[in-house]
Amino acid sequence: MRAFTSLNAIAAPLLRDNIDTDMIIRIERLVGTNTRGTLGKWCFAMMRYRADGSENPDFILNKKLYRQAEIVIAGRNFGCGSSREGAVWALQDMGINCVIAPSFGDIFFNNCFQIGVLPVILAETDVKSIADEVTATQGNGRLVVSLVDCIVTSPSGQMYPFAVEARRRQALIAGLDEVGVTLQLADEIAAFQARDSLLRPWIHQIGERA
């Protein structure tokens, strides 16, 4: 998993509430030959493309100024709906590494930390202020999102502090998912197993042939 420490990037305002995981990536795009690393072209497909498959010029991420955006400024309850982690994969494959919103779907929020996308929760008034400032710069202003300092800095220099659970923050900075965090304790786990096999040998013999 890629580490996240700080991001200085273009941000696209998408202030629509309740964008669910089906809007981020439809379920049929997660089967067959579509695999992680190839999902970016299908991200936001319902808003991004017209019925004939051509791009919708009104969709914010299709606009020239925002095509290179790595941050999405979203509305409330972003990522609600199903538990599919493919929604986070699709965002990352599209180049989105951070989403700023007043609230997130719980499972989507958890999946972000397992894949390496930073979800930032700010007050709705702050989200709107950042989106207004970004819009006023016509895509030329960049946001700086520091996970080290837990601060979002707007193009004008206005700072917005945010909170992230310490364990999740440290893991994302180190680029570790839960498996990676566990593997850091491999020596301690092995030592415990060795001690335990002496104290309770019958447990460790389960499944062994006589």
N, C-alpha and C positions, 0 to 999 in steps of 0.2 A: 504494500500500500504506500502511495506517495505521502511524504510528510507535508504538513501545512504549518508554516511559521508566519509568513506575512505575504500579502498579495496586493500589488499595486496595479490596478487594471481598470478598464472601461466597464461601466455598470449600465445595465439596461433596465429601465423602469417598466414593470409589468404588474401594475397595481390592480390586480383582479383577485377577488376573494375566492376561496374554495377551489383552487386549481388542483384537481385530484390526480392520482397516479395514472389513471387511464388517459387523461389529457396530456400528461407528460410522455407516456409511452403506452400505446395500445397493446393488449395482451397478445394479439396475434403476431406482433413483431418480436416477441420473446421466445418464439418456437422456430424449429426448422434450422435454416442456415444462418439466421441472425444471431450473432454471438456478441459477447462483451468485446468492446473495441470497434464494433460496427454499427452501434445503435444510434449514434449521433444524428444521422440523417433522418431518423424517424422521431426525434425528440420534438414535442409540441406539434406533431404533424397535423392535428385537427385545426390548429390555429395558423400554422405555418404555410399550409398548402391549400389551394383551391380544389374543388371537386375534380377538375381535369388534371390535377397533379402539378400545376404550375404554382410558383410561389405567390403567396398573398402579400402584396407590397405594403399593406397596412399593418402587418404584424411587426412588432418592434424589432425582433431579432433578424428580420429580413432587410431592415433599413441599413444602408451602407455604413452609417456612423456607428451602428451597434453590432455589426457582424462579428467583430472580434471581442465582444463582451465576454468576460470571465465571471462576472457577478450579475445576479438577477436580484432586483429589488421588487419584492412580491407583496401581495395582499395577505389577508388573514387566512389561516388554516391551509397553508401551502402544503401539498403532498398528502392530503387526506385521501381516504378511500382504501384500496387494497394494500396488502403488505408487500407487494412485489418490490424487491430490491433493484429490479431492472430499471425502475424510475430514476434511481440515483446513478446507475451505470450510464443511462442515456444522457443525463445532464453532463456527466463527466466526459463522455465521449464527444459531446457537442462542444466541450471546452469550458463549461460552467464549473467553477471550483468553489463557489460560495453563493449562498442564497440568504438575503436579508429580508426578514418578514416579522410581523407582529406575533405570529404563532404558526405552528406546524402540526401536521398530522403526527401523532406520537411514534408510529412505527417508521414512517419516513425519516423522522428526526433521528431515531436510533440508527437506522441504516446508513445515514450520512457519515456517522463516525466510524462505521465498519468499512467504508469504501474510500474515504478521504476527501469528502466534500464538507465544508464548514457551514452549518446552519447558524445564523446569527439572529437572535431574538432581540428586537428593540421595541420601544413603545410605538404605537401606531402614529402618533404625531411626529416622532423622530423619523420614522420610515418615510412618511410623506414629505418631510422637510428635505431629506436626502434626495428623494426622487425629484422634487421640484428643482433642487439645485442642479442635479445631473441633467434634467431636461433643459434648463436654462443655458447650459454649456453646449447644447447640441452635440452631445457625445464626445466633446473634446476634454471634458473634465474627467479625472480619474479618482477613484476611491482607493484608499489604503486601508486594508483590513489586517490588523496585527493580532494574531492569536497569542503571541508572546505577551503583549501588553493588554490584550482584550479591549481594543479601541478601534472604532471605525472613524477614519478621518475623511471629511468631505473635501471636494475640490477647493473650497474657500478656506479650509483649515479648521473648520468646526469639528470638534471631537465628540464622539458618542461612545461611552463605555458600555460594554456588554459582559454578561457572565456566562461561563461555561464550567460545568462540573470539573473539579481538579483532575480526577482520574482520566476523564475523556480528553481534557485539554492536553495533558502530558502525553497520552498515547498518540494523539493526532500530530503533535509537534514532533514526536519520535517516528511517526509513520508506522504505527503498530495497531493492528486490529486486536480483538480479544485473544485470538490464537497466538499472535506475536507477543502479547503481554505475558501470557501463560508460559511461553517458551523461555522467557527471561528467567523463569524460576526452575529451569530444567534440572540444575544441580540439586536444588533443595528437594524437588520432587523425587529424584533418583535416590537421594539420601534417606528420605522418608520411606520409600518402598523397600530399601535395603533393611532398615530397622524393623519395619513392619513384617517383613518376611521371616525375620528371626522370632518376633513376638507371636505372630499368628501364621505359622507356615501353612496351616490348612486352607486359609483363604487363597493363598497364592498357588495352591495345587489344584484349584477348581479347574476342571476341563482337561487336566493332564491325564494321560492314560496310565493305568497301573502297570 
